[in-house]
Amino acid sequence: MAGLPDGCVPHLDALGPRGAYRTRVPQAVTDVTGAEVARLSLVPPVFVTRALAALRRAKPVPAAGLDAMLAAAAHAFASDTAGGLGVREYESLVSRTSGTPLPVVRASTEGTARFVRRARSSAEQGRPVGAVTDRRDAAVRQGGAVWARRGDVFAVNASGNHPGVHRLWLEALALGYRVAVRPSRREPFTPHRLVAALRGAGMPDDRLVLLPTDHAGADALVRGADRAVVYGGDDVVARYAHDPRVLPQGPGRTKILVTADTDWREYLDVIVASVADEGGTACVNATAVLVEGDPVPLAEALAARLSALPGLPPQDERAVLPVQPLERARALSSHLRAVAEGTQALLGGEGIAEDLGDGSAVLRPAVHLVSRADAVQLRTELPFPCVWVAPWSRADGIAPLRDTLVLSALTSDGTLVDKLLAEPTIANVYLGGYPTYWMAPGVPHDGYLSDFLMRGKAVIGSL
C-alpha cells in the first residue's frame, strides 16, 4: 500500500472522549482476499458506557463557527491526511476491504465531503416553519414554538456496505447531539477518517467518539443513548420496531414502476444505472422493476446490458461490480438459487460468483423474471446488482409497491403519482429520468432525521 513501509499496516485506534485509545490485542482487518491490511482497536462494553457518560456531561457544539469547522473537516476528509491516512490510501483500503469498486469509493469521498459542508443547513431543512431555534427569538414572546432536542446523546450502529451511510449522523452533530459511532468491522476506515477530520477541524473529543466494539458493546451503545440509528436486515427492524428511541435502517427494497404510457427504451440507461451503479450494494439501488404490460422485452434488454459489465478486482480503476471473499460469494450464489426457485433466470442462473483466483470473487449481476406483481422474490435484496422483473396491472394496485425506500415512477399518470405519494410505506417518489440512488444535502432520505431527533415545544414570554 503506497505510503506505508513494507510489512506495516495502519492501526485504527478507538477515538474516545479523552483522545485516541489503542488496545494491546487489536483485531485484524482483512481485505476480500483474506490479507491483513489494518488493525482495529475494539473497546469493551465498560469503555462504551463510560464514553457515553462523558458525552452526556459535555455541552453541545456552539453554533457560532460551526459552518467553518464543517468546511475545514470536509476539505480534510476529501483531500488531506486524516486519521493517519492520505485520501488515496484511505480509498484503496475501503475498496479492498468492503469490495466496493474503487471508482464508487472515490465518488463517495466527494459526496460525503459535500454532506459534511452542508450538515447544518441540511439539518435546518427539517425544522417546522412555525418553530425557532432560540427561546430569545422575538417570535415566541407572544406564543410560539422552539425546536428542541429529544435527548443529548445519539448513537450510530453502522453498516459497512457503502461509505455513504455515514452522511446521515452529521446532521445530529449539527443539531447539538453528542454522537457515538460504532463502525462496521468490515469497513471502519470511513467513520474513522470522518471523526478524525472533524476533530482535526476543532470538534471537541467529548462531543464525537468512535467506538469499535463487539456485539455486547453495541448493545450497551444503543441501550445507553437517548436516540440511536441501527442498520441491518429485517431481523434488526423487527427487534427495534417498538422502541421509540431507535431508528432502524433496514432493507430499501427500492423499485421502478413503468406504466404502459411510457416507452421504457427511453429510460433504459436510468434503469440500468439504478440497478448497478454504486456497485448495486446500496439501499437505494433498484431491486425490482414492475412493468405494466409485457415485462419480457425490458428484462431481456436489462440482462443484456448488465451481462456486459466487467469482472475486475475492486481496486481496479475500471471496476464496477462488488467483490467478496470467495466462500462468501459462493454462499450468496447458492442463496440466490434457492430464493429464485420457480422464476425465470435471464442472467445469473448459473451462479453469480466469478472467481478472481486470489481468494475473492466478483458478484456478477442477476436478472430474474417473476410471474406476479406480488411474488415473494420482490422482497429479496442482495448486496450486488440483483433485480426481479415483474408484470404489474392497475388491478394489482399499490400493494406490490409498498415497503419501498425509493420508487422511481416512469409514468405520465398524475393520479397514480398522487396515490404513490399518499402511500405511507413509500418513503420517496422519483419522477422521470432520475436514478433511484439520487441524493442531495437537505433532501430527506427516509424522512428528515430531525423528525426523529427534534420536537417543537410551546413557549410564551421572555426572560
N, C-alpha and C positions, 0 to 999 in steps of 0.2 A: 504494500500500500504506500503510495507516494507520500513523502514527508516523514515517514517513521523509520527508525533504524531496523535493520534486518532482525527478525525474531522478536520484535517488540510489538505488543498490541496495546491499544489505549485502554485505560481504566476509567469507567464511568462511575464516579462517586455518587452516593446519595447526596442531595443538596438540602440539608436540614435548616432549621431556624437559626442555628449558630454557625452556619457555613457548611463546607464540604465534609462528608463523613465516609471513611473508607473502612470496609470490613477486612479482617485478616484472611478470610477464606471467601473470595469473591466467586460468583458464578460465571462460567464461560458463556459467551455469546457466540454462536456459530452461524456460518452462512449456509446457503442452501446445499452446499457440497459437504457440509459437516466440519469444515475447517474453523478453528477458533480465530475470531477476528477482534474480539474485545473481551473485557472482564467487567462485570457489573456487581456493585456492592448492594446486597439485599439487607434491608433493615428488619429487625424483629417487630412483632406487634407492640411491644412496650415502647419502642422508639416512635412508632406511628402515633401512639396515644399521647406521648409527651410532646411531639411536634404539633399535634392538633391543639393541645393546651396552650402552646406558645403562640400559635396563630390567633387563638381566641383572645389572648391578652393584648395582642397588637392592635393598633388603630388602622382604619382604612388608609389607603394611599391617598394623599391630598390631591384634589382635583387640579390645583394650580401646578402647572408644569407637566401634567400627565401626558398631554399630546406630544410634547418634545421628547419625553422619556420613551414613549412608544415609537416615535420616529427613529430615535437612535437605536433602539432594540431591533427594529425592522431592518435597518441597514446592516447591523452586525449579523443578524441571522442570515441575510441573503448574500453578504459579501465578505465578512471578516472571519477571523478565528474566534470561535466561541466554544466554551467547554473543552478547550484543548485541541479542537479540530478545525482545519480550514474547511471552506464550504465544499470544495471538490472531494476532500476526504470524507466529509460527512455524507455527501450524496452517494458516494461509492459504497459506503458501509450500509446505508439504508437499502440500497438496491440489492446488495449481496445477501443481506440477512432476511429481508422481507420477500425477496424475489420480485419486487416491483420493478418494471423496466426503468432503466436509468433516465430516459427522456421524460418519463412521467414524474420521477422524483425531482428532476430539475425544474419542471414546470410548477410543481407543488412548492418548491422553495420560494419562487417568486410570488405565487399565490398566497402562501402563508405570510410572507412579509407584508403584502398588501392588507391582509386582515389585521396584522399587528398594528400597522399605522392607523387604521380606522376603527380600532376596537371601541374607543369611547363613543365616537359618533354613531357606530353601528348599534351599540347598546342603547343609545338615546332614541333610536328609531322605534323601539318598542314602548316608549313612555306614552301613557294616555295623554291626549291633548288637554284634558282637564286637570292634569297634575303638574306640580312644580317640584323641583329637587331640593328646595331650601325653605324651611319654615319662615325665614325672614323675608321671603318674597311678598311684595305688596298684594299679590293676587289672593292670598289666603286670609288677609286681615278681616274681611267681611264674610269669610267662609269659603273654603276650597279644599283641595287635596294635595297632600305631599306624597311623593313617590318614595317609598321606604323599603329597605331590605327585609326579607323574611327571616334572616339569620345573619351570621357573621362568617362562617366557615363553609366553603364549598369544596367538595371532594370530586375527583375525576378518576374513575377506574377505567383506564383507556384500553382501546384495542390497538392492534398493530397491522391492520390490513391496508392502511393508506396513511401517508403523513398528514393529510388534511384533517384528520379527526381532531387535531389539537388546536384548530382555529376557534372552536366553539367556546372553550373556557376563558379565552381572553376577555370576553365581554363581562364575565363575572368579576374579573380583576378590576375592570374599568368601573364597575358598579359599586366597588368598595368592599367586595368579599375578599377575605384572605383565602388563598387557593392552595390545595394539596393535590398533586398529580401522582398517581401510581402508573408508571409506564408499563407497556407490554414488554415482557422479557424477550419477545421475538424482535421487536424494533424499538429499543429505548432511546435511540440517537436523536430523534426529532424532539421529544419533550425535554431531553437533557440540554440540547442546544438552545431551545426556546427559553427555558428557565435561565440558563447561563447568560443568554443575550439580554434578557430583561434585567437580571441582577447587575450585569455589567453596565447597563444604562442608568442604574440608580434605584432599581426596585429593591427595597429592604429585604434582607433574608427572611425576616419573620412575617412577611406578607405572602411569600410564594415559596413552596417547597416541592422537591421531587423525591418521592418515597418509593423506590423499588422494593417490593416485598412479596411474600408468598400469599397463599390464599387466606391464611389466618390473619395476616397483616391487612389484606384487602378488606376482610370483614370488619376489622377494627376501624379502618379508614371510613367506610361507609356508615358504620354504626355511630362513629364519633362526630360526624359532620352535621351541620344544620341542613344542608342540601347537598345532593350528590347526583352525578350522572354516571351511569353504568352501561357499558357496551357489552353486547353478547347476542346469543340466539334466542329462540322462543322460550327456552328454559329460564333465561335471565329475565325476560319480560314478565313471565308468569310469577317468578319469585318476588318481584318488586311491584307487581301490579296494584297492590292495595296499600303501598307505603307512600304517603303523600310527600315524604321528604326526598324520594328518589325518582329521577327521570330516566327510565330505561330507554336505551337506544338499540333497538333490535333490528331484524332484517328489514330492508327497504321495500322489497317486492315491487320495485319500480316497473311501470308498464307503459306501453304505447298502444293507443287505440287509433285505428284507421277506419273511417267510415266510408260508405260507398260513394259519397260525393267528392272524394279526394283521390287523386292519382298518386298512389304510393311511390311510383317511379321517380316523381319529382323530389321525394324526401328520402330516397334510399341512402344517400350519404349520411343524413342525420340519424337514420335508424341504425346503420352500421356503427357509427360513432357512439351512439347511446349504449350499444351493447358492448363494444370492445375498447373504446378509449378509456384511459385511466387503468389499462390492463384488465378491465372488466371486474375489478375487485371491490369497487365502491358500492355503498348502499344506494347510490343514485344511478348506477348502471342498470339499464333495462334488462329484465329477466323474462318478460312476457310481452308478446305482441299479439293483440287481438284485432282481427280483420273482419269487417262487415262484407260478406261475400266469400269468394273462394280464397282461402289463405295460402294455397299451394304456390302460386307464382311468386308471391313475396317471399315465402320461406325458402324457395329454391334460389332466388336471387341473393338473399341474405347469406345462405350457406356458401354460395359460390364466392362471394366477397370475403367472407371470414376464412374460408379454406386457403386463401392466398396469403394470409399473414405469416411472416417468417417465424420459425422457432429458433431463438437465439438465447445465449446466456443473458441474465438480467442486466449486467453492466455493459453490454454491447450498445454502442450508440444508435444502432438500428432496431433495438429490441422493442417489441410492442406487447408481448404476451407475458403473463406472470410465470414464475418458475418456483418449484417447491422441491424439497428433498425427494429423492426417487420413490421411497416407500410411501411417503405421504401422497405423492401424485398417483401412484398405483391404487392406493386406498380410495382416493377421490374418484378415480376411474371406475372402480368396482361399485362404489356407492351410486354413481350416475347410472350405471347399467341397471341396478336394482330399481331405482326410482323411475327410470324411463320405461319399465316393462309395460307393454301394451301401446306404446307410442311409435311413431314412425321416425327413425333417425335419418335425417338428411346429412348430418355431419356429426362426427364423434361417436358413431355407433360401434366402431371397432376399438374404442378406447381413446382417451384424451391425453395420456402421458407419453410424451416424446423424450426418450432417454437421451440426455446430452453426453453421457459417457463419463461423467465426473462425480457421480453420486446425486445428481439433480436431474429434473425433468421439466420440460415446458408443459404447461397446461394448455392444450390446444382447444379451440372453440368447439362448441356443440350446438346443433340446431335440431330440435325435435318438433314434429307436428303432433298435436293432440286433437281429438275429435270433438271436444266440447269446451265451451267457454268456462264451465265450472270444473274442469279437470283438476284433480288434486295436484298434478305436477306444477301448475301455475303458482303454487305457494313455495316451490323449491328454489332456493337461492344458493348458488355455489360460488367459490372465490376465483372464478375465471369467466371468460365470455361464454355463458351458457344461457340459451334463450329457448322458450317454449312458444310456439306459434299456434294460435287457436282461432277457430271461427267465432264470430260474435254477431248477434242479431238484436234488433230492437226488443224482441220478446225476452232476450236474456236480461235486459235492463242494466241497472247499475251494479247489481250484486257481484258479478265477476271482477269488477273494477275496484272493489273495496280493499281496505288494508293496504294502501299504496302510499309510499313516501312522495314519489313524483309520478304524475300521469301526464304524458305528452299526448294531447288530443289533436290528431290530424283530421280536422273536420271543419265544415262551414256551417254547422248546425248550432246556432246560438242557444236554442232551447236546451239542447243536450249539454252544452258547456255550463249553463246555469245549474243544471242538475248535478253536474260533477263538482262544481264549486260548493253546492249546498250539502254534499255528502260529507259527514263529519270524519270518516276514516280515510279520506283522500287528503293528504297534507298540502300538496302543491299541484297546480294545474298549469302546464305549459302549452301554449298555442302556437301552431305554425312551426317554423324551421328551427326551433331551439332544442339542442340535445338535452337529454334528461339530467346530465351532470352539470348543467349551467348553475353557477352560484355567483353571488356578489356580496360584498360587505353591506350590512344594513338590510338585507333581504332575508326573511325568515327561512330557516332550514326545515325544522319540524316545529313550526310555530316560533315565535320570538323566545329566546332563552329567558328574557326578562319577565315573560308571563309566569315563569316558574320561580324566579328569584325575587321578584318585587311585588309590592301591592300598594294601592292607594289608601292613605289614611286621611280622614277628615280632620281639618284644623281650622279653627277660627280664633281671631285675636292676634295680638303681637306682644313681644317681650323684648 
